[in-house]
Amino acid sequence: MDFSSKLLENAVYEMSQLPGIGKRTALRLVLHLLKQPEQQTNHLVEALSKLRNEVNFCKTCNNISDTEICEICASPKRDRTLVCVVEDIRDVMAIESTSQYKGLYHVLGGKISPMEGVGPQDLNIVPLINRVKQGEVQELIFALSSTMEGDTTNFYIYKQLEGLKVATSTIARGISVGDELEYADEVTLGRSILNRIPFENAIKAS
């Protein structure tokens, strides 16, 4: 792709580094921004800059937050005995959109994947075990995607919980095997949370 401007080429290159954005899409987006009023583009730049420099990760659950403790963890209306374990922030958003779940969350930040060089030490597993050890949590809901990596991560955490007084469950398989949680429709995802099953049963069935 030939560019008449080095500035344009640099902008397209940076835009194409975003997931799912190829060079042609990046070029279309950059040209669109050039056509917009300068103030609108500046608002976008400012929003991204503030996001990058000022965003926090909740000290309790690792969810994105404007404060040290996110609104979900700080809410007195949430069930503090129930913690849903998810891969990333998009899964929190997906489950919250169902309006069916009233507990708390724990964001792992990924899944165990030896092929990609991601081990247990790279995830927020130790903080999760420490939350359970504090004694307030009575049930963990494993809500990771039903992939080999997701199942491996669930089982690893399950083994780390041995000897601790906490129930473990997993979302019902209304979610198709291999599907990512964020792409499930709200009704199916909500029912999967409500109809969760003991994790021990899921192990026996697999």
C-alpha positions as CSV (number, residue, x, y, z in Angstrom):
1,M,0.0,0.0,0.0
2,D,1.6,3.3,-1.1
3,F,1.1,6.4,1.0
4,S,1.4,10.0,-0.1
5,S,2.1,11.1,3.4
6,K,4.5,9.6,6.1
7,L,2.1,11.0,8.7
8,L,-0.8,9.1,7.2
9,E,1.3,5.9,6.9
10,N,2.3,6.1,10.6
11,A,-1.2,6.6,11.7
12,V,-2.5,3.7,9.6
13,Y,0.3,1.5,11.0
14,E,-0.6,2.3,14.6
15,M,-4.3,1.8,14.0
16,S,-3.7,-1.6,12.3
17,Q,-2.0,-2.9,15.5
18,L,-5.5,-3.1,17.1
19,P,-7.0,-6.6,17.1
20,G,-9.2,-7.3,14.1
21,I,-8.1,-4.2,12.2
22,G,-6.3,-4.7,8.9
23,K,-4.4,-2.1,6.9
24,R,-7.4,-1.3,4.7
25,T,-9.8,-0.9,7.7
26,A,-7.1,1.2,9.5
27,L,-6.8,3.5,6.4
28,R,-10.6,3.9,6.3
29,L,-10.7,4.8,10.0
30,V,-7.8,7.2,9.8
31,L,-9.3,9.0,6.8
32,H,-12.6,9.2,8.6
33,L,-10.9,10.9,11.5
34,L,-9.3,13.4,9.2
35,K,-12.7,14.4,7.8
36,Q,-14.1,15.0,11.3
37,P,-13.9,18.3,13.1
38,E,-10.5,18.7,14.9
39,Q,-12.3,19.0,18.2
40,Q,-13.9,15.6,17.8
41,T,-10.6,13.9,17.1
42,N,-9.0,15.7,20.0
43,H,-11.8,14.3,22.3
44,L,-10.9,10.8,21.1
45,V,-7.2,11.3,21.7
46,E,-7.9,12.8,25.2
47,A,-10.3,9.9,26.2
48,L,-7.7,7.3,25.1
49,S,-4.9,9.2,26.9
50,K,-6.9,9.5,30.1
51,L,-7.9,5.8,29.9
52,R,-4.3,4.7,29.5
53,N,-2.9,6.9,32.3
54,E,-5.6,7.1,34.8
55,V,-7.5,3.8,34.7
56,N,-7.3,1.5,37.8
57,F,-7.7,-2.2,38.3
58,C,-9.9,-3.0,41.3
59,K,-7.7,-4.2,44.2
60,T,-10.3,-6.8,45.1
61,C,-11.4,-8.4,41.8
62,N,-9.0,-6.9,39.2
63,N,-11.9,-5.4,37.2
64,I,-11.3,-2.1,35.4
65,S,-12.3,0.8,37.7
66,D,-12.0,4.5,38.1
67,T,-11.3,4.0,41.8
68,E,-9.2,1.5,43.9
69,I,-12.3,-0.6,44.5
70,C,-14.8,-1.0,41.7
71,E,-18.5,-0.2,42.0
72,I,-19.4,-3.9,42.0
73,C,-17.1,-4.8,44.9
74,A,-18.1,-1.7,46.8
75,S,-21.9,-2.2,46.4
76,P,-23.6,-3.3,49.6
77,K,-26.3,-4.9,47.5
78,R,-24.0,-7.6,46.1
79,D,-23.8,-11.1,47.6
80,R,-20.3,-11.2,49.1
81,T,-20.3,-14.9,49.7
82,L,-20.6,-15.6,45.9
83,V,-17.6,-15.0,43.5
84,C,-17.7,-15.6,39.8
85,V,-14.3,-16.4,38.3
86,V,-13.9,-15.1,34.8
87,E,-11.1,-14.7,32.2
88,D,-11.2,-11.0,31.5
89,I,-13.2,-7.8,31.9
90,R,-15.4,-8.5,28.8
91,D,-16.8,-11.5,30.6
92,V,-17.8,-9.3,33.6
93,M,-19.6,-7.0,31.2
94,A,-21.3,-9.9,29.5
95,I,-22.6,-11.4,32.7
96,E,-23.7,-8.0,34.2
97,S,-25.8,-7.4,31.0
98,T,-27.9,-10.4,32.0
99,S,-29.0,-8.8,35.3
100,Q,-29.2,-12.4,36.7
101,Y,-26.1,-12.4,38.8
102,K,-25.8,-10.5,42.1
103,G,-22.5,-11.8,43.5
104,L,-18.9,-10.5,43.1
105,Y,-16.3,-11.4,40.5
106,H,-12.6,-12.3,40.2
107,V,-10.9,-11.5,36.9
108,L,-8.0,-13.9,36.2
109,G,-6.6,-11.9,33.3
110,G,-6.4,-14.9,31.0
111,K,-6.3,-18.7,30.9
112,I,-3.5,-21.3,31.5
113,S,-2.1,-22.0,28.0
114,P,1.3,-23.7,27.8
115,M,1.2,-23.2,24.0
116,E,1.2,-19.5,24.5
117,G,3.5,-19.5,27.4
118,V,0.9,-18.6,29.9
119,G,1.2,-20.4,33.3
120,P,-0.6,-20.2,36.6
121,Q,1.9,-17.6,37.8
122,D,0.9,-15.2,35.0
123,L,-2.7,-15.1,36.2
124,N,-4.5,-13.7,39.3
125,I,-4.9,-17.1,40.9
126,V,-3.0,-16.5,44.1
127,P,-5.1,-13.4,45.0
128,L,-8.2,-15.6,44.4
129,I,-7.1,-18.3,46.8
130,N,-6.3,-15.6,49.3
131,R,-9.8,-14.2,49.0
132,V,-11.2,-17.7,49.7
133,K,-8.9,-18.1,52.7
134,Q,-10.3,-15.0,54.3
135,G,-13.5,-17.0,54.9
136,E,-16.2,-14.8,53.5
137,V,-16.6,-16.5,50.2
138,Q,-18.8,-19.6,50.3
139,E,-19.0,-20.5,46.6
140,L,-16.9,-20.0,43.5
141,I,-18.5,-20.1,40.1
142,F,-16.1,-21.1,37.3
143,A,-17.3,-19.1,34.3
144,L,-14.4,-19.5,31.9
145,S,-14.9,-20.5,28.3
146,S,-15.5,-24.2,27.7
147,T,-12.2,-24.7,25.8
148,M,-9.3,-26.9,26.8
149,E,-7.5,-23.9,28.2
150,G,-10.6,-22.9,30.2
151,D,-11.1,-26.4,31.6
152,T,-7.4,-26.7,32.5
153,T,-7.6,-23.4,34.4
154,N,-10.8,-24.4,36.2
155,F,-9.2,-27.7,37.3
156,Y,-6.0,-26.1,38.4
157,I,-7.9,-23.6,40.7
158,Y,-10.1,-26.4,41.9
159,K,-7.0,-28.4,43.0
160,Q,-5.6,-25.3,44.8
161,L,-8.8,-25.0,46.8
162,E,-8.4,-28.5,48.4
163,G,-8.8,-28.3,52.1
164,L,-10.6,-24.9,52.0
165,K,-14.3,-24.7,53.0
166,V,-15.7,-23.4,49.7
167,A,-18.2,-24.8,47.3
168,T,-17.3,-24.8,43.6
169,S,-19.7,-24.8,40.6
170,T,-19.5,-24.2,36.9
171,I,-22.0,-22.5,34.6
172,A,-24.4,-24.9,32.9
173,R,-23.5,-25.9,29.4
174,G,-26.1,-23.8,27.7
175,I,-22.9,-22.2,26.3
176,S,-21.7,-24.3,23.4
177,V,-18.4,-26.1,23.9
178,G,-15.6,-24.0,22.6
179,D,-17.6,-20.8,22.7
180,E,-16.2,-17.6,24.3
181,L,-18.4,-16.2,27.0
182,E,-18.5,-12.7,25.7
183,Y,-20.3,-13.9,22.5
184,A,-23.1,-15.7,24.3
185,D,-26.6,-14.1,24.1
186,E,-27.8,-12.6,27.4
187,V,-30.7,-15.1,28.0
188,T,-28.5,-18.2,27.5
189,L,-25.7,-16.7,29.6
190,G,-28.1,-15.7,32.4
191,R,-29.7,-19.2,32.5
192,S,-26.3,-20.8,32.6
193,I,-25.4,-18.8,35.7
194,L,-28.7,-19.5,37.4
195,N,-28.6,-23.3,36.5
196,R,-24.9,-23.8,37.5
197,I,-23.8,-27.2,38.5
198,P,-21.3,-28.5,41.1
199,F,-17.8,-28.5,39.6
200,E,-17.2,-32.1,40.7
201,N,-20.1,-33.1,38.5
202,A,-18.5,-31.3,35.5
203,I,-15.3,-33.2,36.1
204,K,-17.0,-36.5,36.1
205,A,-18.9,-35.7,32.9
206,S,-15.9,-34.6,31.0
